[in-house]
């Protein structure tokens, strides 16, 4: 599909036909700007590997991956440590997927990778709205003097999209300046997913939607394997319910980021990531 992709173990149930696949999985193994615990570069492959420990069938949706047309393109080969070049390459891969009218689901990697993904999506869908699930606001203008950081990613996205086109759920950590910015420029639901998500689904049902899900939105009791854990989050059941609550939206792209197997216990977080991928594939492909 792309010269800068390499294949390892594919996600369970993936088909071998890119051309006719509706959805495409792509790994983005980058964690160069993390501020606490690195390791999410290994997240995409571990999510794939552990996926074979769960079923292809979803009891929530009464559907199976056997009937879902998706292709696993592997991981993007990135120049380690080169942030600007990596972002450029990620955007190039995403450009191809959105131009081909695929439904891409990207596996991170740190949250900064979301910015080039949203940039590529916005080129094809200029009226795009973004639904952001996270513990952290990620609305800093810079972090330790660096504008390209996992702590600045949603600020960059908000400026690209325009005011009030970013919806943020589960946020429970950030600076005072970030929360002030959010009141004026985004739609932030502090420490809340439901019932806010149900209301927002009704508001954006006619818009193309990109979903970005930082696994640390989930409480570290349920998802300890992440770079910047933040107590007080939702349960694994609630984040699955959030995926299902968006099934009738026009989801045109998605990422699941910040799964860090090096910081995980017994693959708790990776297997949650795999289950979220399964539910997303079944919910957002028609």
The 8 nearest C-alpha neighbors of each residue, nearest first, counted from 0:
[[1, 2, 72, 17, 4, 95, 3, 18],
 [2, 0, 3, 4, 92, 72, 95, 5],
 [1, 3, 4, 0, 5, 76, 75, 92],
 [4, 2, 76, 1, 75, 5, 77, 92],
 [5, 3, 75, 74, 2, 76, 1, 73],
 [4, 6, 73, 74, 75, 76, 3, 7],
 [7, 5, 73, 74, 72, 8, 4, 9],
 [6, 8, 9, 73, 5, 44, 74, 47],
 [7, 9, 48, 47, 6, 10, 44, 73],
 [10, 8, 71, 47, 7, 11, 13, 73],
 [9, 11, 47, 13, 50, 12, 71, 8],
 [12, 10, 13, 51, 50, 9, 47, 55],
 [11, 13, 64, 65, 10, 14, 55, 69],
 [14, 12, 70, 11, 69, 10, 71, 9],
 [13, 15, 70, 16, 69, 12, 68, 71],
 [14, 16, 70, 17, 13, 71, 69, 20],
 [17, 15, 18, 14, 19, 20, 70, 69],
 [18, 16, 20, 19, 70, 15, 0, 23],
 [17, 19, 16, 20, 21, 0, 99, 70],
 [18, 20, 17, 16, 21, 68, 69, 70],
 [21, 19, 69, 68, 17, 22, 18, 70],
 [20, 22, 101, 68, 69, 102, 19, 23],
 [21, 23, 102, 69, 101, 20, 103, 70],
 [24, 22, 70, 103, 69, 71, 102, 104],
 [23, 25, 71, 104, 105, 103, 72, 70],
 [26, 24, 105, 72, 73, 74, 106, 71],
 [25, 27, 74, 106, 43, 105, 73, 28],
 [26, 28, 107, 108, 75, 106, 74, 29],
 [29, 27, 40, 108, 107, 26, 41, 43],
 [28, 30, 108, 40, 27, 31, 109, 107],
 [31, 29, 109, 40, 108, 32, 39, 33],
 [30, 32, 80, 33, 29, 82, 109, 37],
 [33, 31, 148, 30, 149, 34, 109, 111],
 [34, 32, 30, 35, 31, 37, 149, 36],
 [33, 35, 32, 36, 227, 37, 226, 149],
 [34, 36, 33, 226, 227, 37, 228, 32],
 [37, 35, 226, 33, 227, 34, 38, 225],
 [38, 36, 226, 33, 39, 30, 35, 259],
 [37, 39, 259, 40, 261, 41, 260, 36],
 [38, 40, 259, 108, 42, 41, 258, 257],
 [39, 41, 28, 108, 29, 38, 30, 42],
 [42, 40, 39, 43, 44, 38, 28, 45],
 [41, 43, 39, 258, 45, 259, 40, 44],
 [44, 42, 106, 26, 46, 45, 41, 107],
 [43, 45, 47, 46, 42, 41, 48, 8],
 [44, 46, 48, 42, 47, 43, 49, 41],
 [47, 45, 269, 273, 43, 49, 44, 48],
 [46, 48, 10, 44, 50, 45, 49, 9],
 [49, 47, 45, 50, 46, 44, 51, 8],
 [48, 50, 51, 46, 52, 47, 270, 45],
 [51, 49, 47, 273, 52, 48, 53, 11],
 [52, 50, 49, 53, 11, 48, 54, 47],
 [51, 53, 50, 49, 54, 270, 48, 11],
 [54, 52, 51, 50, 55, 274, 49, 270],
 [53, 55, 56, 52, 57, 51, 50, 63],
 [54, 56, 64, 63, 57, 53, 12, 65],
 [55, 57, 63, 54, 62, 58, 64, 61],
 [58, 56, 59, 60, 62, 61, 63, 55],
 [57, 59, 61, 60, 56, 62, 63, 54],
 [60, 58, 57, 61, 62, 278, 243, 56],
 [59, 61, 62, 57, 58, 281, 282, 278],
 [62, 60, 58, 57, 59, 63, 56, 281],
 [63, 61, 60, 57, 56, 281, 64, 58],
 [64, 62, 56, 65, 55, 66, 57, 67],
 [63, 65, 67, 55, 66, 12, 56, 281],
 [66, 64, 63, 67, 12, 55, 56, 68],
 [65, 67, 64, 63, 68, 62, 281, 12],
 [68, 66, 64, 65, 69, 281, 63, 284],
 [67, 69, 20, 21, 22, 66, 14, 70],
 [70, 68, 22, 20, 23, 13, 21, 14],
 [69, 71, 23, 14, 13, 17, 20, 15],
 [72, 70, 24, 73, 23, 9, 13, 25],
 [71, 73, 25, 24, 70, 6, 23, 74],
 [72, 74, 6, 5, 25, 71, 26, 4],
 [75, 73, 26, 4, 5, 25, 27, 76],
 [74, 76, 4, 3, 27, 77, 26, 5],
 [77, 75, 3, 4, 74, 5, 78, 28],
 [76, 78, 85, 79, 75, 88, 29, 28],
 [79, 77, 81, 85, 80, 76, 84, 82],
 [78, 80, 81, 77, 29, 31, 85, 82],
 [79, 81, 31, 82, 78, 85, 29, 77],
 [82, 80, 84, 79, 78, 83, 85, 31],
 [81, 83, 85, 84, 80, 86, 31, 147],
 [82, 84, 86, 85, 81, 87, 147, 88],
 [85, 83, 87, 86, 82, 81, 88, 78],
 [84, 86, 88, 82, 87, 83, 77, 81],
 [87, 85, 89, 83, 84, 88, 115, 82],
 [86, 88, 84, 90, 85, 89, 83, 91],
 [89, 87, 91, 85, 90, 86, 84, 92],
 [90, 88, 86, 92, 91, 87, 85, 93],
 [89, 91, 115, 93, 87, 88, 92, 116],
 [90, 92, 88, 94, 89, 93, 87, 95],
 [93, 91, 89, 95, 94, 90, 88, 96],
 [92, 94, 90, 96, 95, 91, 119, 116],
 [95, 93, 91, 119, 97, 92, 96, 90],
 [94, 96, 98, 93, 92, 97, 99, 91],
 [97, 95, 99, 93, 98, 101, 94, 100],
 [96, 98, 100, 99, 94, 95, 101, 93],
 [99, 97, 95, 100, 96, 94, 123, 101],
 [98, 100, 96, 97, 101, 95, 94, 18],
 [101, 99, 97, 98, 96, 102, 21, 251],
 [100, 102, 21, 22, 96, 99, 97, 103],
 [101, 103, 22, 252, 251, 21, 23, 104],
 [104, 102, 23, 252, 22, 101, 24, 105],
 [103, 105, 253, 24, 254, 252, 23, 25],
 [104, 106, 254, 25, 26, 24, 103, 253],
 [105, 107, 26, 43, 255, 254, 27, 256],
 [108, 106, 256, 27, 109, 28, 43, 257],
 [107, 109, 28, 29, 39, 40, 256, 27],
 [108, 110, 30, 257, 111, 107, 256, 29],
 [109, 111, 149, 112, 113, 256, 257, 108],
 [110, 112, 149, 152, 113, 109, 148, 114],
 [113, 111, 110, 114, 115, 109, 86, 116],
 [114, 112, 116, 111, 110, 115, 117, 152],
 [113, 115, 117, 116, 112, 111, 152, 156],
 [116, 114, 90, 118, 117, 113, 86, 119],
 [115, 117, 113, 119, 114, 118, 90, 93],
 [116, 118, 120, 114, 119, 115, 121, 113],
 [119, 117, 115, 121, 116, 120, 114, 122],
 [118, 120, 94, 116, 122, 117, 121, 90],
 [119, 121, 117, 122, 118, 123, 124, 116],
 [122, 120, 124, 125, 118, 123, 119, 117],
 [123, 121, 119, 120, 124, 125, 118, 94],
 [122, 124, 121, 120, 125, 97, 98, 119],
 [123, 125, 121, 127, 126, 122, 120, 207],
 [126, 124, 121, 127, 122, 123, 120, 160],
 [127, 125, 124, 128, 206, 207, 121, 160],
 [128, 126, 207, 124, 125, 208, 121, 206],
 [129, 127, 164, 208, 165, 209, 207, 126],
 [128, 130, 209, 165, 208, 210, 166, 131],
 [131, 129, 166, 210, 167, 165, 209, 211],
 [130, 132, 167, 211, 166, 212, 210, 168],
 [133, 131, 212, 168, 216, 167, 213, 169],
 [134, 132, 216, 213, 135, 170, 169, 215],
 [133, 135, 216, 170, 171, 215, 169, 172],
 [136, 134, 172, 170, 133, 137, 173, 171],
 [135, 137, 138, 173, 170, 172, 177, 134],
 [138, 136, 150, 151, 153, 135, 139, 152],
 [139, 137, 154, 151, 177, 136, 153, 140],
 [140, 138, 151, 141, 137, 150, 177, 154],
 [139, 141, 151, 146, 138, 154, 142, 155],
 [142, 140, 146, 145, 139, 144, 151, 143],
 [141, 143, 145, 144, 146, 150, 148, 139],
 [142, 144, 145, 141, 146, 148, 34, 150],
 [143, 145, 142, 141, 146, 140, 147, 148],
 [146, 144, 142, 141, 147, 143, 148, 140],
 [145, 147, 141, 148, 140, 142, 151, 144],
 [148, 146, 145, 151, 149, 111, 152, 141],
 [149, 147, 150, 151, 32, 111, 146, 152],
 [148, 150, 111, 110, 152, 151, 32, 33],
 [149, 151, 137, 148, 152, 139, 142, 138],
 [152, 150, 139, 137, 138, 148, 154, 149],
 [151, 153, 155, 111, 149, 154, 137, 150],
 [152, 154, 156, 155, 137, 138, 151, 157],
 [155, 153, 138, 157, 151, 156, 152, 139],
 [154, 156, 153, 152, 158, 157, 159, 151],
 [155, 157, 153, 159, 154, 158, 114, 160],
 [158, 156, 154, 160, 159, 155, 161, 153],
 [157, 159, 155, 161, 156, 160, 154, 162],
 [158, 160, 156, 157, 161, 155, 118, 121],
 [161, 159, 157, 158, 156, 164, 162, 127],
 [162, 160, 158, 159, 157, 164, 163, 184],
 [161, 163, 184, 164, 185, 157, 160, 158],
 [162, 164, 185, 184, 165, 186, 161, 166],
 [165, 163, 128, 162, 160, 161, 129, 166],
 [164, 166, 129, 185, 163, 128, 186, 157],
 [165, 167, 186, 130, 187, 131, 129, 185],
 [168, 166, 187, 131, 188, 132, 186, 130],
 [169, 167, 132, 188, 192, 170, 191, 131],
 [168, 170, 190, 191, 192, 133, 134, 189],
 [171, 169, 134, 189, 190, 135, 168, 133],
 [172, 170, 190, 134, 189, 135, 169, 173],
 [173, 171, 135, 170, 134, 136, 174, 229],
 [174, 172, 136, 135, 177, 175, 171, 178],
 [173, 175, 177, 176, 178, 172, 139, 136],
 [174, 176, 178, 177, 179, 173, 180, 172],
 [177, 175, 179, 174, 178, 180, 139, 173],
 [178, 176, 180, 174, 138, 179, 175, 139],
 [177, 179, 181, 175, 180, 176, 182, 174],
 [178, 180, 176, 182, 181, 177, 175, 183],
 [181, 179, 177, 178, 183, 182, 184, 176],
 [180, 182, 185, 178, 184, 183, 179, 177],
 [183, 181, 179, 180, 184, 185, 178, 186],
 [182, 184, 181, 180, 185, 179, 162, 163],
 [183, 185, 162, 181, 163, 182, 180, 186],
 [186, 184, 163, 181, 165, 187, 162, 166],
 [185, 187, 166, 163, 167, 165, 181, 188],
 [186, 188, 167, 166, 185, 189, 181, 168],
 [189, 187, 168, 191, 167, 190, 169, 186],
 [188, 190, 170, 191, 169, 171, 187, 168],
 [189, 191, 169, 170, 171, 188, 168, 192],
 [192, 190, 169, 189, 188, 168, 193, 195],
 [191, 193, 168, 169, 196, 195, 194, 190],
 [194, 192, 195, 196, 191, 197, 241, 237],
 [193, 195, 197, 196, 192, 198, 191, 199],
 [196, 194, 193, 198, 197, 192, 199, 191],
 [197, 195, 199, 193, 198, 194, 192, 200],
 [196, 198, 200, 195, 194, 199, 193, 201],
 [199, 197, 195, 196, 201, 200, 202, 194],
 [198, 200, 202, 196, 201, 197, 203, 195],
 [201, 199, 197, 202, 203, 198, 204, 196],
 [200, 202, 199, 198, 204, 203, 197, 205],
 [201, 203, 199, 200, 204, 198, 205, 206],
 [204, 202, 206, 200, 205, 201, 199, 248],
 [203, 205, 248, 201, 206, 200, 202, 249],
 [204, 206, 203, 207, 249, 248, 202, 201],
 [207, 205, 203, 204, 208, 127, 249, 128],
 [208, 206, 127, 249, 250, 251, 128, 124],
 [209, 207, 250, 128, 129, 251, 249, 127],
 [208, 210, 129, 252, 253, 251, 250, 130],
 [211, 209, 253, 130, 129, 131, 212, 254],
 [212, 210, 254, 131, 253, 255, 130, 132],
 [213, 211, 132, 255, 214, 131, 254, 256],
 [212, 214, 256, 133, 215, 257, 216, 255],
 [213, 215, 216, 217, 257, 212, 258, 256],
 [216, 214, 217, 213, 134, 228, 133, 225],
 [215, 217, 133, 134, 214, 232, 213, 132],
 [218, 216, 233, 232, 215, 234, 214, 222],
 [217, 219, 232, 220, 233, 230, 221, 231],
 [220, 218, 223, 222, 221, 228, 230, 217],
 [221, 219, 218, 222, 223, 230, 217, 234],
 [220, 222, 219, 218, 235, 223, 234, 217],
 [223, 221, 219, 268, 224, 220, 217, 218],
 [224, 222, 219, 263, 225, 220, 221, 268],
 [263, 225, 223, 262, 259, 268, 222, 260],
 [226, 224, 259, 258, 257, 223, 227, 228],
 [225, 227, 36, 37, 35, 228, 259, 257],
 [226, 228, 225, 35, 229, 36, 215, 34],
 [229, 227, 215, 219, 225, 226, 230, 223],
 [228, 230, 134, 227, 219, 231, 218, 215],
 [231, 229, 218, 232, 219, 228, 220, 217],
 [230, 232, 218, 229, 233, 171, 190, 219],
 [233, 231, 218, 217, 230, 216, 234, 169],
 [232, 234, 217, 218, 237, 216, 235, 238],
 [235, 233, 237, 236, 217, 218, 221, 238],
 [234, 236, 238, 237, 221, 239, 217, 233],
 [235, 237, 239, 234, 238, 240, 233, 241],
 [238, 236, 240, 234, 239, 235, 233, 241],
 [237, 239, 241, 240, 235, 236, 242, 234],
 [240, 238, 242, 236, 241, 237, 235, 275],
 [239, 241, 237, 243, 238, 242, 244, 236],
 [240, 242, 238, 244, 239, 243, 237, 245],
 [243, 241, 239, 240, 244, 245, 279, 238],
 [242, 244, 240, 246, 245, 241, 239, 282],
 [243, 245, 241, 242, 246, 240, 197, 247],
 [246, 244, 243, 248, 247, 242, 200, 241],
 [245, 247, 282, 243, 248, 244, 283, 242],
 [248, 246, 245, 249, 204, 244, 283, 282],
 [249, 247, 204, 245, 250, 246, 200, 208],
 [248, 250, 207, 208, 251, 206, 247, 204],
 [249, 251, 208, 248, 252, 209, 207, 283],
 [252, 250, 102, 208, 209, 207, 249, 253],
 [253, 251, 209, 103, 102, 250, 104, 210],
 [252, 254, 210, 104, 209, 211, 105, 103],
 [253, 255, 105, 211, 104, 106, 212, 256],
 [256, 254, 212, 106, 213, 107, 211, 105],
 [255, 257, 107, 213, 108, 258, 110, 106],
 [258, 256, 109, 39, 108, 225, 213, 214],
 [259, 257, 42, 225, 39, 256, 224, 214],
 [258, 260, 39, 225, 224, 38, 42, 261],
 [261, 259, 263, 262, 224, 42, 258, 41],
 [260, 262, 259, 38, 263, 224, 39, 41],
 [261, 263, 224, 260, 259, 225, 264, 223],
 [224, 264, 262, 260, 223, 261, 266, 268],
 [263, 265, 266, 267, 224, 262, 223, 268],
 [264, 266, 267, 263, 268, 269, 260, 270],
 [267, 265, 269, 264, 268, 263, 270, 260],
 [268, 266, 265, 270, 269, 264, 222, 271],
 [269, 267, 222, 271, 224, 270, 266, 272],
 [270, 268, 272, 46, 266, 271, 267, 273],
 [269, 271, 273, 272, 268, 267, 49, 266],
 [272, 270, 268, 274, 269, 273, 275, 267],
 [271, 273, 269, 275, 270, 274, 268, 46],
 [274, 272, 270, 276, 46, 50, 271, 275],
 [273, 275, 277, 271, 276, 272, 270, 278],
 [276, 274, 272, 278, 277, 273, 279, 271],
 [275, 277, 273, 279, 274, 278, 280, 272],
 [278, 276, 274, 280, 275, 279, 273, 281],
 [277, 279, 275, 281, 276, 280, 282, 274],
 [280, 278, 282, 276, 281, 277, 283, 275],
 [281, 279, 277, 278, 282, 283, 284, 276],
 [280, 282, 278, 279, 284, 283, 277, 67],
 [281, 283, 246, 279, 280, 278, 284, 243],
 [284, 282, 280, 246, 279, 281, 250, 285],
 [285, 283, 281, 282, 280, 21, 22, 67],
 [284, 283, 282, 281, 67, 21, 280, 68]]
